[in-house]
Amino acid sequence: MTLPSTRFKAWRVEEQQVDGKTRYVGRVMERQVSELPPGEVLLRVRYSSLNYKDALSASGNRGVTRQYPHTPGIDAAGEVLHSDVPEITPGSHVIVTGYDLGMNTDGGFAQRIRVPAQWLVPLPEGLSLFDSMALGTAGLTAALCVRKLLQNGLRPDDGDVLVTGASGGVGSVAVALLARLGFSVHACTGKSAAQEFLHTLGARSVLPRTALDAPADRPLLKERWAGAVDVVGGDVLASVLRSTRAGGSVACCGLVGSPDLPVTVFPFILRGINLLGVDSVNIARAEKQALWHALAGEWRLPVLPHIAHEIGFEQLQQGLDDLLAGKSTGRTVLRL
Ligand SMILES: NC(=O)c1ccc[n+]([C@@H]2O[C@H](COP(=O)([O-])OP(=O)(O)OC[C@H]3O[C@@H](n4cnc5c(N)ncnc54)[C@H](OP(=O)(O)O)[C@@H]3O)[C@@H](O)[C@H]2O)c1
């Protein structure tokens, strides 16, 4: 069914009381453009994608989304329908990731969004709208992690690098990107079935999560990794830091395991390792644009079709449930 241009479909999450318990239930609803928040640019969203933060928003996490009903979706790619600013022309293809999209601003799980002009990045030549969401916030974050590692001097001949949560969104793009850049990549995963997937992305070896997630009784372990990308936090990140080689760097961007970090200062003061914090949400627009250009050009991933799969609204709830349960593999693109 085609809706008139002022009406569109959106996936709304509502708060419901059932048997004295609060539940968060998502469903497709028809909405009006006039119900969207104010903003300079109205977009026809072609694709969005599923990120861990969307699963938190859709399940009532107040640290992500304060008020319901709400439309999640921290990513969106599509074409400009209307613009109040001269530099953004109707018909142009753009990407929106991060800022407040899908958190407390109606997000990309909808056929229309309205956002401030400074949230937009032009779709770079070399990427389709689908490709941009196959990468999405997860891909941008992986690229940011890799760039920080490179800026801190990590080079392929320094030795083995590790990616944790490797079969997830950030992890799978990080594995593919590091392998593409010539690193010897080792992938740590909780999924025994993900071996072949990770080898296809370029991982040299696959480690079970149990190799890293036990609390360690020693402040330092054998030096193993020249660098790492960690999405897990907690005991896994602590174990990575304890086994990073002298002078090595670890990019920390996630907390799927735990927000805690049970580690001593010894890896830092006896091995001089660098712990690099990564935030993709509020980075400067110029920096974002440069990363998207890299991902469309010299960092383009030939394996991206192996990483991403496409779903419609009817599979969205299952996709989010899988993300929250740590069962998701690769990236999920939502077709609008
Ligand atoms: N800093 C930023 O700007 C930024 C941006 C994007 C995402 N993030 C964060 O990065 C993390 C990953 O996001 P994502 O979108 O890639 O999520 P995702 O697709 O769900 O991937 C997370 C992966 O982590 C592993 N995992 C899940 N639960 C775990 C647990 N309890 N203990 C250890 N490992 C577990 C699983 O991979 P395996 O089965 O392969 O181990 C899972 O597939 C999240 O914490 C997210 O908030 C941060």
The ligand as an SDF file (V2000), in Angstrom:
LIG
                    3D

 48 52  0  0  0  0  0  0  0  0999 V2000
   31.1850    3.6750   21.6120 N   0  0  0  0  0  0  0  0  0  0  0  0
   30.3720    3.7800   20.5720 C   0  0  0  0  0  0  0  0  0  0  0  0
   30.2790    4.8070   19.9160 O   0  0  0  0  0  0  0  0  0  0  0  0
   29.5820    2.5680   20.1550 C   0  0  0  0  0  0  0  0  0  0  0  0
   28.9980    2.4840   18.8880 C   0  0  0  0  0  0  0  0  0  0  0  0
   28.3630    1.2960   18.5140 C   0  0  0  0  0  0  0  0  0  0  0  0
   28.2640    0.2650   19.4190 C   0  0  0  0  0  0  0  0  0  0  0  0
   28.7880    0.4160   20.6470 N   0  0  0  0  0  0  0  0  0  0  0  0
   28.7060   -0.6490   21.6360 C   0  0  0  0  0  0  0  0  0  0  0  0
   29.4240   -1.7600   21.1300 O   0  0  0  0  0  0  0  0  0  0  0  0
   28.8070   -2.9530   21.6080 C   0  0  0  0  0  0  0  0  0  0  0  0
   28.4960   -3.8620   20.4290 C   0  0  0  0  0  0  0  0  0  0  0  0
   27.4890   -3.2790   19.6120 O   0  0  0  0  0  0  0  0  0  0  0  0
   26.9660   -4.0630   18.3340 P   0  0  0  0  0  0  0  0  0  0  0  0
   25.9720   -3.1780   17.6860 O   0  0  0  0  0  0  0  0  0  0  0  0
   28.1190   -4.6030   17.5840 O   0  0  0  0  0  0  0  0  0  0  0  0
   26.1930   -5.2760   19.0620 O   0  0  0  0  0  0  0  0  0  0  0  0
   25.9840   -6.7700   18.5490 P   0  0  0  0  0  0  0  0  0  0  0  0
   25.8210   -6.7880   17.0700 O   0  0  0  0  0  0  0  0  0  0  0  0
   24.9150   -7.3350   19.4140 O   0  0  0  0  0  0  0  0  0  0  0  0
   27.3670   -7.4880   18.8700 O   0  0  0  0  0  0  0  0  0  0  0  0
   27.7850   -7.7600   20.1730 C   0  0  0  0  0  0  0  0  0  0  0  0
   28.5060   -9.0760   20.1950 C   0  0  0  0  0  0  0  0  0  0  0  0
   29.1540   -9.2090   21.4680 O   0  0  0  0  0  0  0  0  0  0  0  0
   29.1590  -10.5810   21.8840 C   0  0  0  0  0  0  0  0  0  0  0  0
   28.4210  -10.6820   23.1530 N   0  0  0  0  0  0  0  0  0  0  0  0
   27.1040  -10.5690   23.3630 C   0  0  0  0  0  0  0  0  0  0  0  0
   26.7890  -10.6990   24.6560 N   0  0  0  0  0  0  0  0  0  0  0  0
   27.9480  -10.9090   25.2940 C   0  0  0  0  0  0  0  0  0  0  0  0
   28.2900  -11.1230   26.6470 C   0  0  0  0  0  0  0  0  0  0  0  0
   27.3730  -11.1560   27.6250 N   0  0  0  0  0  0  0  0  0  0  0  0
   29.5810  -11.2880   26.9610 N   0  0  0  0  0  0  0  0  0  0  0  0
   30.5130  -11.2680   26.0100 C   0  0  0  0  0  0  0  0  0  0  0  0
   30.2480  -11.0560   24.6790 N   0  0  0  0  0  0  0  0  0  0  0  0
   28.9750  -10.8870   24.3490 C   0  0  0  0  0  0  0  0  0  0  0  0
   28.4540  -11.3590   20.7890 C   0  0  0  0  0  0  0  0  0  0  0  0
   29.4660  -11.7240   19.8300 O   0  0  0  0  0  0  0  0  0  0  0  0
   30.2320  -13.1510   19.9170 P   0  0  0  0  0  0  0  0  0  0  0  0
   29.1550  -14.1850   20.0730 O   0  0  0  0  0  0  0  0  0  0  0  0
   30.9670  -13.2320   18.6310 O   0  0  0  0  0  0  0  0  0  0  0  0
   31.1160  -13.1000   21.1220 O   0  0  0  0  0  0  0  0  0  0  0  0
   27.5900  -10.3020   20.1300 C   0  0  0  0  0  0  0  0  0  0  0  0
   27.2270  -10.6650   18.8250 O   0  0  0  0  0  0  0  0  0  0  0  0
   27.5900   -2.5250   22.4290 C   0  0  0  0  0  0  0  0  0  0  0  0
   27.9430   -2.4400   23.7830 O   0  0  0  0  0  0  0  0  0  0  0  0
   27.2980   -1.1420   21.8880 C   0  0  0  0  0  0  0  0  0  0  0  0
   26.6170   -0.3440   22.8320 O   0  0  0  0  0  0  0  0  0  0  0  0
   29.4410    1.5390   21.0350 C   0  0  0  0  0  0  0  0  0  0  0  0
  1  2  1  0
  2  3  2  0
  2  4  1  0
  4  5  1  0
  4 48  2  0
  5  6  2  0
  6  7  1  0
  7  8  2  0
  8  9  1  0
  8 48  1  0
  9 10  1  0
  9 46  1  0
 10 11  1  0
 11 12  1  0
 11 44  1  0
 12 13  1  0
 13 14  1  0
 14 15  2  0
 14 16  1  0
 14 17  1  0
 17 18  1  0
 18 19  2  0
 18 20  1  0
 18 21  1  0
 21 22  1  0
 22 23  1  0
 23 24  1  0
 23 42  1  0
 24 25  1  0
 25 26  1  0
 25 36  1  0
 26 27  1  0
 26 35  1  0
 27 28  2  0
 28 29  1  0
 29 30  1  0
 29 35  2  0
 30 31  1  0
 30 32  2  0
 32 33  1  0
 33 34  2  0
 34 35  1  0
 36 37  1  0
 36 42  1  0
 37 38  1  0
 38 39  2  0
 38 40  1  0
 38 41  1  0
 42 43  1  0
 44 45  1  0
 44 46  1  0
 46 47  1  0
M  CHG  2   8   1  16  -1
M  END
$$$$
